[in-house]
Amino acid sequence: MAKLVYGLSQSLDGYVDHMKLGPPAPAAFRHFIGLVRGAAGLIYGRRTYEIMRYWEEDLPAWDAEDREFAVVWRNQPKWVVSRSLKSVGPNSTLVADDFETVIRRLKAELAGEIQVAGPVLAQSLTEAGLIDEYRLYLRPVVLGGGQPFFAGPRPPLHLVASDLIADDLIRLTYVPA
């Protein structure tokens, strides 16, 4: 049985705007490459998927790590929960209806970690009792506004680990209490 893990980088005040946070430091980026490489699959909401489609085509300005991440990301199976999208890219499956049933099936059929990204989707999965672990990657930035990590009320959580990932990135790992 797979474990559903919701994790995103966020500011100290709880916002997940990746454009304002900026790119991760090299050590943090290597961590995320390994995280995606080891995942059983990736589940995105529409907005997060549209951001991540950046990795579908190589860009001339990319360095070796950008290219490596793109290859790893492209090779992972992806499920995109959206009622507004009509299609998704390669190695991706559109989940337009009854996403809870689809994700319960994925958890039962796959082994390892299924990574979830997207605060609104994560909130729906939290309400359905499907998130097994929350990973808050804290960056030393205060944004003062934007999309919060928790799109609704924060569920009762229990801290199980804290790790220094890079000089500017700490991971706090929680499970439902």
C-alpha positions in Angstrom: 0.0 0.0 0.0 1.3 3.4 -0.9 1.6 6.4 1.4 0.1 9.7 0.2 2.5 12.6 1.1 1.6 16.3 0.7 4.7 18.5 0.6 5.6 22.0 -0.7 8.2 24.7 0.0 6.7 27.5 1.9 7.6 30.8 3.4 7.9 31.3 7.2 4.5 32.8 7.3 2.9 29.8 5.5 2.6 30.7 1.8 3.6 28.5 -1.1 4.1 30.9 -4.0 7.1 29.4 -5.8 7.6 32.4 -8.0 8.1 34.7 -5.0 10.1 32.1 -3.1 12.5 31.7 -6.0 14.4 28.6 -7.0 15.8 26.3 -4.3 19.5 26.3 -3.5 21.5 23.6 -5.3 21.5 21.2 -2.3 17.8 21.6 -1.9 17.2 21.0 -5.7 19.2 17.8 -5.5 17.0 16.7 -2.6 13.9 17.3 -4.7 15.4 15.5 -7.7 15.8 12.4 -5.4 12.4 12.8 -4.0 10.7 12.8 -7.4 12.9 10.0 -8.6 11.9 7.8 -5.7 8.2 8.5 -5.9 5.7 5.9 -7.0 3.8 8.8 -8.7 2.7 12.4 -8.6 -0.7 13.8 -8.0 -1.4 17.4 -8.9 -4.3 19.9 -8.8 -4.8 21.9 -12.0 -2.8 25.0 -11.0 0.2 23.1 -9.8 0.2 20.8 -12.8 0.2 23.9 -15.1 3.2 25.2 -13.2 5.0 21.9 -13.4 4.5 21.6 -17.2 7.5 23.9 -17.4 9.6 20.7 -17.2 8.0 19.1 -20.3 10.4 20.6 -22.8 14.1 21.3 -22.5 15.1 25.0 -22.4 18.6 26.1 -23.7 19.3 28.0 -20.4 19.0 24.9 -18.3 22.0 23.5 -16.5 22.7 19.7 -15.9 20.5 19.6 -12.8 17.6 21.2 -14.5 17.8 18.6 -17.3 18.1 15.8 -14.7 15.0 17.0 -12.9 13.1 17.3 -16.1 14.0 13.7 -17.1 13.1 12.3 -13.7 9.8 14.3 -13.6 8.8 13.3 -17.2 9.4 9.6 -16.3 7.0 9.6 -13.3 3.4 8.7 -13.7 1.2 11.7 -13.0 -2.5 12.1 -12.1 -4.0 15.5 -12.5 -7.3 16.2 -10.7 -9.2 18.8 -12.7 -12.7 19.4 -14.0 -11.6 22.3 -16.2 -8.7 20.7 -18.1 -9.7 18.6 -21.2 -6.3 16.9 -21.7 -2.9 16.5 -20.0 0.6 15.9 -21.3 2.7 12.7 -21.6 2.8 10.2 -18.8 -0.2 11.9 -17.2 -3.7 10.9 -16.5 -6.6 13.3 -16.2 -8.9 12.6 -13.2 -12.0 14.7 -13.8 -14.5 12.8 -11.6 -14.6 10.9 -8.4 -11.0 11.6 -7.6 -11.3 10.1 -4.1 -12.1 6.7 -5.5 -9.2 7.0 -8.0 -6.7 8.0 -5.3 -7.9 5.3 -2.9 -7.3 2.8 -5.7 -3.8 4.2 -6.4 -2.9 3.9 -2.7 -4.1 0.3 -2.7 -2.3 -0.7 -5.9 1.0 1.2 -5.7 3.9 0.8 -3.3 6.0 3.6 -1.9 5.2 7.3 -1.7 2.8 9.1 -3.9 3.6 12.8 -3.8 0.8 15.3 -3.7 1.2 19.0 -4.7 -1.4 21.7 -4.7 -3.0 23.2 -1.6 -6.6 23.1 -2.8 -6.3 19.4 -3.8 -4.5 18.6 -0.6 -7.3 20.2 1.4 -9.8 18.0 -0.3 -7.6 14.9 0.3 -7.2 15.9 3.9 -11.0 16.2 4.4 -11.3 12.7 2.9 -8.7 11.3 5.3 -6.3 10.3 2.5 -3.1 12.2 3.4 -0.7 10.1 5.4 2.0 12.6 5.8 2.6 16.3 5.5 6.0 17.8 4.7 6.5 21.5 5.2 9.7 22.7 3.6 10.4 26.0 5.3 12.4 28.7 3.5 13.6 31.8 5.4 11.4 34.2 3.6 8.3 36.1 4.7 5.8 36.7 1.8 3.0 38.4 3.7 0.3 36.9 1.5 -0.5 34.4 -1.3 -1.7 30.8 -1.4 -1.4 29.2 2.1 0.1 25.7 2.5 -3.2 24.7 4.2 -6.1 25.9 2.0 -8.6 25.3 4.8 -8.5 24.6 8.5 -5.2 23.0 9.6 -5.9 19.4 10.5 -4.7 18.1 13.9 -1.1 17.0 13.3 1.8 15.4 15.2 5.4 16.3 14.4 7.4 13.2 13.7 10.7 14.6 12.3 12.6 17.7 11.4 15.5 17.8 9.0 18.0 20.3 7.7 17.8 19.8 3.9 20.0 22.7 2.9 21.4 25.9 4.4 18.1 27.6 3.6 15.6 24.8 3.9 14.2 22.8 6.8 11.7 20.0 6.4 9.1 19.4 9.1 7.3 16.1 8.8 3.9 15.6 10.4 1.3 12.8 10.5 -2.4 13.2 11.3 -2.9 13.2 15.0 
